[in-house]
């Protein structure tokens, strides 16, 4: 058995995390709506995925706003009231927690 055949056999026998692969797929809402038009059974599923994506987006926005608020208060306390809003925004732009969120 050649080296390539062994590697291929090893890759094929390795378990695959299907949920992880599906989570990495990019879903476009327009594609979901079009699929639901062509296949009515998918309409409920497409609506559910659409709502889940909207809820997740809203939750992430709230989380980002909370992080920005806490960091802004900390910056204002650190530098005093003379620090402008633009300076705070600039400093938040370099903050790793804000960028990650």
N, C-alpha and C positions, 0 to 999 in steps of 0.2 A: 504494500500500500504506500503510495507516494505521500510526501509531506503535505501537499495540497489536499489530497483526499482525507487525510487525518484531521486537518484543520477544519475542513468542511463538515465532516462527521461530528466533530467536537462542537461546532457552532450549531448544528441542527439538533443535537441532543440536549443542549443547554436550555433550561426553562426560560420562557418569555413572559415578562410582566405586561400583559395586554392592557390592563387599566392604565399603566404608566404611559404606554405608547398612545393610547386614545387621548389621554390628557394633554399630550404634546401636540396633537393635531390642532390646526387653526380652523375654527368654524366661523364662517361669515353668515351673518343673520339673513342676508338676501338669499344665499344658497339654501338655508334652512326653510325659508318661506316658499321658495320655488319648489323645493322637494315636497313640502306639505301640500302644495297645489296639485302636483302630479300624482302624489300618493296620499290620499286623504287620511289613511291610517297614521301617517306621520305628523298630521296637523297638531294633535295633542302633544306629542313628544317635542315638536319644534317650538310650540308655545311654552312648554315647560323649560326647555333649554334656554330660550330667550329670557324668561323671567329669572332663571337662576343666574344668568350672566349679568342681568341688570342689578340683581341684589348683590352679587359679588362686587360689581363695580362701585355701587353705592357704599358698601362696607369699606372698601379700600379707600374711597374718597374721605369717608369719616375718619378712618385711621390716620390718613395723611394729614388731615386738618388738625387732629388732636396732637400729632407729633410736632407739626409746625407751631401750633399754639404754645405748647410747653417749651419748645426751644426758643421761641420769640420772647417769652416771659423771662427765661433764663438769661438770654442775651441782654435784654433791657435792664435786668437787675445787675448784671455784670458791668455794663458800660454806663448806666445811668440814663436819665431822660434826654440827654443831649444827643444820643444816638438816633439818627433818622430812620424812617421806615425803609428807605432805599438801602441804607447800610445794613439793616437787619436782614432784608431780602438777599442781599449779596452774601452775607455770612451764612444764611440758611442754604444758599446754593452750593456752598462748599461742604456742608455738613454731611457726613456719610450716612447717618440714619435717615435724613430727609431724602437723600438721593436714592437710597435703597427702597424706601417706601414708595 
